[in-house]
């Protein structure tokens, strides 16, 4: 884990937050589960962007972690719909692609952090601590 996550104040704050994790691959959801369940109050999972949007609307979510490439509704399009409701919720976008048009669209939607696939535990933790500081 990165040094800032070990900071007691930040860790205590993280343990009051609910994270929405939107990911269509079961093995990657397991990775997120092992990371977030140790440090967040609650983790809510969705299998695609359409389900993620529904879970966002039906729960009090503090941070969103979403994959980009998913069936039914991709991550950036889901974020666009969420931004119509909430301009400020911290969002981490996970992507395997290095597409300049996608990155520009994501930046225009105020994505707060990016993580490149394949998933690395420390990079996810770093992104989570970065967006958590927005809420403090």
N, C-alpha and C positions, 0 to 999 in steps of 0.2 A: 504494500500500500504506500501511497505517497505520503510525505511528511504532513501536509496540511490535513489530510483525513484523520490522522492520528491526534491532531489537536482536539482536546477535550471539548472545547466550546463548539467547534464546528461539528464534531461527532454527535454531541448532545442535540444540536439543532437538527441535524440530518435525521435523528431518531424521532422527530416530530412530524416528518414529511411523508406524503404519499407519492409514490412514483408510478406513473403509467408507462409500461414497457410494451411497445408494439413491435412484434417480430413474428414472422411466419415460419421460421425454422425452429423446430423443437429443441435441437441441441444447443442453439444459441440462447433460447429462452432459459435453458438450464444454467448456462454460464451466468446470465443476468440474475437469475434467481439466487445463485450462490454468492454473488456480489451484493445485491441490493437487500436481500433479506437479513443480512448481518448488520446493515447500517441504516435502513429506512424503517419508518413506523409500519408502512404497508406497501406492498407491491401489487399492482393490478396488471394483469397480462391481457393482451389482445393479439389475435392471430393475423390480423390484416388492418389496413387503414380504415376501412368502413367500421369494423368492430372497435377500433381504437377511438374513433370519433364518438361512437355511441357510449363507450365507457367514460370518455372525457365528459360528455354531457350529463351522465348519470352519477358521477362521483365527484368528490372534492379532490382534485389532483393538484399537486404542487410543482411537479417536474415531469416532463415527458421525455422519454428516450424512444426514438423510433428508427426503424430500418427505413431505407428509401425504397428498395425494390420489393414490392409485395403485391399479391393479387387483390383484386377488387378496387383498391384505392391506394396509390403509392404514398410514401411518407411525406413528400413535399406537398402533394395535393391535399392530404389530410391536414397538414400544418396550415395551409392556406385557409381551409374551412375553420380551423380552430382560431386563427388570427382574426377572423371576422367577429369572433365572440370575445377573445381575450388577446390583447396586443402584448401582454407582459409576461405570460407564463414562460418560464425557462424551458428551452427545448434543445435536446442533443440529437443530432442526426447521424445515423450510422450508415455508411455507404461503402460499397466495394468499387464504386466508379469515381473516376477523376475527370468528370465532365464539367468544363467551364460554364456551360449554360445552366446546368443543374446547380452548381455552386452559386452562380449569380442569382438565380431565382431563390435559392435558400437564404442567401444573405439579405435579399430584399424582403423576405418574410421574417427577418430578425431571428434566424436560428442562432442560438447562443454558443454552440460548440459543435464540432464535427469529430467523428471517430471513423477512421478508415478500417475496413475489414481487411484481413482477418482480425477478429477481436483480440485485443491484448488487455488483460486485467488492469494493468497500471494506467493505460490510456483511458479506459472507462472511468476509473476512479478519479483521475485528473479532471476529466470533463465534468463529472458529477460534482466535485468540489468547486470547480469554476462556476457552474451555474447555481450552486447552493449559495455562494457568496452574493449573488444578485438578490437573493431573498432576505438576507440578513440586514 
